[in-house]
Amino acid sequence: MTAYSKQLIIFDLDGTLTISKSPMDKETAELVVKLLQQKKVAIISGGGFPQFQTQFLAQLPGTSENYDNLLLMPTSGTRLFVWRGNWVEQYTENLLPNEKQRIMSALDTALKIMKYEQPAKIYGPLIEDRGSQITFSALGQSAPADIKYAWDPTRTKRERLASVLSERIPEFEVRVGGATSIDVTKRGINKGYGIRKLEQFLKIDSNDIVFVGDALFYGGNDFPAKATGVDCISVKGPDDTKQLIRSWLP
């Protein structure tokens, strides 16, 4: 079965449809709209819903007429939004106040162990409470993409931090995400979990789904998608993704 014969196409956002935390470019947006006219499309990423709005939704040309085929899964699949004339949340896996406190405390300890030094200039909050996910961004969430990509190109800093943090909160899921971030959710709540929820919600078989992402390697934040058994396609960035979508369109 070819990718285009699938009923549902799931995309990662950062590094796949867009550069990290940057608006989707015009060409990609136009291709996504064409795809939505023929397929169900889901977007799943570590960013919160407001980030989806500015980075993805605000870039789509035209009206919301094709939103019926669009599903949004922010904060690593811990939430699902569908279009019912406006965006309606179908489920959320929110962290409890005491869970958030435990994560924040462990993160503070892990940063001290790693001797993390806050840069002289940061771009927005370093730690965000996204309700269902706690996210640490080493340079601030809104740092320019070129600065983000230069900070930890080999993922070494984040993988070490994630390892130290995981040891202190083994009951939670700790993942390297984006270009400078660490995401923490409830145990087992990741992109694989999100895909399973989509299967249930749409009553669709895993054979009819394809996932497209840039971090499908072991330890990457897209890797849990592989465990679901759905077909996965690895891309190197938005240009690869554009080429892939073009190959699917008639």
Wavefront OBJ file of the C-alpha trace (Angstrom):
o trace
v 0.000 0.000 0.000
v 1.511 3.324 -1.038
v 1.603 6.309 1.286
v -0.923 8.220 -0.772
v -3.454 5.378 -0.529
v -3.599 5.922 3.225
v -6.724 7.438 4.739
v -4.886 9.481 7.379
v -1.567 11.302 7.032
v 0.040 12.447 10.299
v 2.758 15.101 10.276
v 5.176 16.232 12.917
v 5.444 20.038 12.901
v 8.898 21.374 13.870
v 11.579 20.139 11.489
v 8.972 18.473 9.282
v 6.395 21.008 8.088
v 8.254 24.033 9.468
v 11.603 25.194 10.762
v 11.672 25.098 14.571
v 8.919 27.338 15.999
v 8.777 29.270 12.711
v 5.637 29.946 10.636
v 4.896 27.448 7.912
v 5.960 28.863 4.547
v 3.468 29.725 1.822
v 4.311 26.807 -0.460
v 3.945 24.211 2.296
v 0.656 25.795 3.385
v -0.748 25.573 -0.130
v 0.296 21.930 -0.416
v -1.326 21.100 2.925
v -4.590 22.720 1.785
v -4.567 20.634 -1.390
v -3.927 17.510 0.663
v -6.805 18.383 3.017
v -9.162 18.419 0.052
v -8.512 14.707 -0.403
v -7.241 13.230 2.876
v -7.583 13.448 6.606
v -4.488 15.142 7.999
v -3.312 15.278 11.626
v -0.569 17.468 13.072
v 1.176 16.279 16.236
v 3.918 18.231 18.004
v 5.283 19.183 21.396
v 4.076 22.778 21.093
v 0.929 24.019 22.817
v -2.292 24.898 20.988
v -1.439 28.654 20.803
v 1.785 27.674 19.026
v -0.230 25.593 16.537
v -2.411 28.629 15.867
v 0.440 31.001 15.058
v 2.844 28.548 13.458
v 0.402 26.462 11.420
v -3.251 27.550 11.320
v -2.577 31.249 10.706
v -0.516 30.331 7.642
v -3.213 28.303 5.894
v -4.657 30.244 2.952
v -8.388 30.698 2.398
v -11.137 29.749 4.804
v -11.748 26.913 7.236
v -13.788 24.946 4.695
v -11.336 22.034 4.754
v -10.835 21.966 8.526
v -13.251 19.033 8.777
v -10.366 16.882 7.527
v -7.827 18.412 9.914
v -7.005 17.144 13.419
v -4.597 18.893 15.782
v -2.649 17.156 18.552
v -0.556 19.642 20.545
v 1.731 18.881 23.497
v 2.968 15.569 22.078
v -0.463 14.023 21.588
v -1.715 14.757 25.095
v -4.605 16.694 23.518
v -6.827 16.315 20.462
v -8.689 19.181 18.778
v -11.228 18.754 15.971
v -13.162 21.334 13.952
v -16.843 21.812 14.798
v -17.231 25.373 13.520
v -14.467 26.164 16.001
v -11.718 24.060 17.537
v -13.139 21.650 20.126
v -10.947 19.683 22.518
v -11.848 15.976 22.462
v -9.566 14.848 25.283
v -6.669 16.046 27.382
v -4.212 14.289 29.679
v -3.561 17.162 32.075
v -0.948 16.889 34.786
v -2.169 17.307 38.352
v -0.805 20.217 40.434
v 1.303 17.899 42.607
v 2.676 16.193 39.488
v 3.683 19.538 38.002
v 5.389 20.503 41.255
v 7.343 17.246 41.315
v 8.460 17.708 37.695
v 9.500 21.337 38.269
v 11.489 20.408 41.379
v 13.233 17.514 39.616
v 13.999 19.718 36.616
v 15.563 22.361 38.868
v 17.741 19.686 40.492
v 18.744 18.193 37.136
v 19.756 21.601 35.761
v 21.963 22.198 38.802
v 23.582 18.772 38.395
v 24.235 19.539 34.728
v 25.656 22.964 35.699
v 23.311 24.640 33.257
v 24.052 28.352 32.951
v 21.263 30.570 31.701
v 22.375 32.521 28.629
v 22.778 36.286 28.968
v 19.948 36.685 26.471
v 16.891 34.423 26.531
v 13.844 34.466 24.309
v 10.740 33.907 26.380
v 10.232 31.535 29.324
v 12.724 28.747 29.931
v 10.115 26.510 31.570
v 6.502 26.373 30.387
v 3.497 24.753 32.006
v 1.420 23.619 29.030
v -1.182 21.923 31.202
v -0.576 18.421 29.949
v 3.157 18.905 29.460
v 6.047 20.696 31.138
v 8.623 21.965 28.629
v 12.136 23.246 29.265
v 13.635 25.341 26.446
v 17.314 26.090 27.025
v 17.283 29.452 25.231
v 13.641 30.337 25.741
v 10.726 29.103 23.656
v 10.913 31.918 21.078
v 14.630 31.869 20.275
v 15.466 32.341 16.576
v 15.798 29.060 14.711
v 19.443 29.548 13.721
v 20.453 30.155 17.349
v 18.436 27.124 18.470
v 19.968 24.775 15.918
v 23.498 25.921 16.833
v 23.044 25.332 20.579
v 22.888 21.519 20.631
v 23.263 20.173 17.071
v 24.299 16.676 18.233
v 21.543 16.477 20.907
v 24.248 15.619 23.480
v 23.313 18.324 26.013
v 19.627 17.502 25.926
v 20.117 13.738 26.017
v 22.296 14.057 29.122
v 19.777 16.350 30.790
v 16.896 14.047 29.857
v 18.784 11.075 31.326
v 19.465 12.861 34.619
v 15.874 14.070 34.811
v 14.418 10.625 33.984
v 16.320 9.088 36.886
v 14.591 11.491 39.263
v 11.055 11.166 37.915
v 10.801 7.651 36.431
v 7.001 7.778 36.708
v 6.904 10.399 33.942
v 7.790 10.403 30.245
v 10.857 12.567 29.520
v 11.758 13.286 25.892
v 14.212 15.355 23.897
v 12.111 17.595 21.675
v 12.464 20.399 19.156
v 15.935 21.964 18.863
v 16.606 23.012 22.477
v 13.816 21.491 24.541
v 12.935 18.713 26.964
v 9.264 17.675 27.216
v 7.737 15.909 30.220
v 4.297 14.250 30.211
v 2.566 11.435 32.039
v 4.220 8.055 31.521
v 3.280 6.513 28.171
v 1.797 9.738 26.799
v 3.726 10.462 23.618
v 3.193 10.584 19.854
v 2.538 6.848 19.779
v -0.235 7.340 22.323
v -1.628 10.133 20.164
v -1.697 7.891 17.111
v -3.601 5.200 19.037
v -6.136 7.824 20.139
v -6.607 8.883 16.516
v -7.217 5.267 15.507
v -9.953 5.010 18.123
v -11.473 8.404 17.399
v -11.611 7.902 13.616
v -12.283 4.138 13.843
v -9.432 3.603 11.431
v -6.976 0.715 11.028
v -3.251 1.312 11.539
v -2.630 0.057 7.986
v -4.497 3.114 6.722
v -2.203 5.586 8.495
v 1.204 7.030 7.616
v 3.356 9.177 9.915
v 5.880 11.716 8.580
v 8.597 13.105 10.865
v 12.211 14.225 11.089
v 13.138 12.479 14.369
v 12.190 8.834 13.848
v 15.610 7.614 15.012
v 15.982 5.908 18.389
v 15.615 8.542 21.110
v 13.979 11.015 18.754
v 10.626 12.469 19.757
v 9.002 10.876 16.687
v 10.361 7.410 17.524
v 7.251 6.331 19.531
v 5.288 6.489 16.274
v 7.245 3.450 15.048
v 6.083 1.352 17.987
v 2.472 1.679 16.825
v 3.174 -0.302 13.669
v 1.976 2.449 11.313
v 4.059 3.163 8.233
v 6.586 5.913 8.938
v 8.446 8.157 6.515
v 11.563 10.020 7.624
v 12.269 13.480 6.223
v 15.225 15.816 6.706
v 13.186 19.010 6.814
v 10.365 21.049 5.256
v 11.827 20.837 1.743
v 11.747 17.031 1.909
v 8.164 17.186 3.165
v 7.084 19.463 0.334
v 8.566 17.061 -2.189
v 6.761 14.166 -0.514
v 3.362 15.901 -0.550
v 3.821 16.862 -4.214
v 4.425 13.194 -5.044
v 1.094 12.310 -3.405
v -0.994 14.936 -5.171
v -2.478 14.089 -8.569
l 1 2 3 4 5 6 7 8 9 10 11 12 13 14 15 16 17 18 19 20 21 22 23 24 25 26 27 28 29 30 31 32 33 34 35 36 37 38 39 40 41 42 43 44 45 46 47 48 49 50 51 52 53 54 55 56 57 58 59 60 61 62 63 64 65 66 67 68 69 70 71 72 73 74 75 76 77 78 79 80 81 82 83 84 85 86 87 88 89 90 91 92 93 94 95 96 97 98 99 100 101 102 103 104 105 106 107 108 109 110 111 112 113 114 115 116 117 118 119 120 121 122 123 124 125 126 127 128 129 130 131 132 133 134 135 136 137 138 139 140 141 142 143 144 145 146 147 148 149 150 151 152 153 154 155 156 157 158 159 160 161 162 163 164 165 166 167 168 169 170 171 172 173 174 175 176 177 178 179 180 181 182 183 184 185 186 187 188 189 190 191 192 193 194 195 196 197 198 199 200 201 202 203 204 205 206 207 208 209 210 211 212 213 214 215 216 217 218 219 220 221 222 223 224 225 226 227 228 229 230 231 232 233 234 235 236 237 238 239 240 241 242 243 244 245 246 247 248 249 250
